[in-house]
Amino acid sequence: MRELRERHPLPAGRRGLPDADKLLAVVLHDAAALRGHAAAAEAEGSN
């Protein structure tokens, strides 16, 4: 999973992303993808 997260970083925002890309972000980055980019950086540091 870590390798996939590195290859598919969390997008800066969800607006304009296709639904499939949003889903991938949620699968790879968990709730951080729903909260936004700043929260994702915190989540990555805790893994």
ZAZA-949710 format. One record per residue (C-alpha): residue in three letters; x, y, z. Coordinates in nm, 2 decimals. Layout:
R|resn|c1|c2|c3
R|Ala|X|Y|Z
...
END
This chain:
R|resn|c1|c2|c3
R|Met|0.00|0.00|0.00
R|Arg|0.28|0.24|0.08
R|Glu|0.42|0.20|-0.28
R|Leu|0.08|0.27|-0.42
R|Arg|0.04|0.58|-0.20
R|Glu|0.37|0.71|-0.32
R|Arg|0.28|0.65|-0.69
R|His|-0.06|0.81|-0.64
R|Pro|-0.02|1.11|-0.40
R|Leu|-0.32|1.27|-0.24
R|Pro|-0.45|1.54|-0.48
R|Ala|-0.45|1.90|-0.35
R|Gly|-0.83|1.91|-0.39
R|Arg|-1.12|1.70|-0.50
R|Arg|-1.29|1.96|-0.73
R|Gly|-1.27|1.86|-1.09
R|Leu|-1.14|1.51|-1.02
R|Pro|-1.32|1.22|-1.19
R|Asp|-1.52|1.00|-0.95
R|Ala|-1.27|0.71|-1.01
R|Asp|-0.98|0.93|-0.90
R|Lys|-1.17|1.04|-0.59
R|Leu|-1.24|0.68|-0.50
R|Leu|-0.88|0.59|-0.55
R|Ala|-0.77|0.87|-0.32
R|Val|-1.01|0.75|-0.05
R|Val|-0.89|0.39|-0.08
R|Leu|-0.52|0.48|-0.07
R|His|-0.53|0.77|0.18
R|Asp|-0.84|0.68|0.40
R|Ala|-1.03|0.96|0.57
R|Ala|-0.75|1.21|0.49
R|Ala|-0.87|1.22|0.13
R|Leu|-1.21|1.34|0.26
R|Arg|-1.06|1.60|0.50
R|Gly|-0.81|1.76|0.26
R|His|-0.44|1.78|0.19
R|Ala|-0.32|1.91|0.52
R|Ala|-0.48|1.63|0.71
R|Ala|-0.33|1.38|0.47
R|Ala|0.02|1.50|0.55
R|Glu|-0.05|1.44|0.92
R|Ala|-0.19|1.09|0.85
R|Glu|0.12|1.00|0.64
R|Gly|0.34|1.10|0.92
R|Ser|0.16|0.87|1.16
R|Asn|0.19|0.55|0.95
END
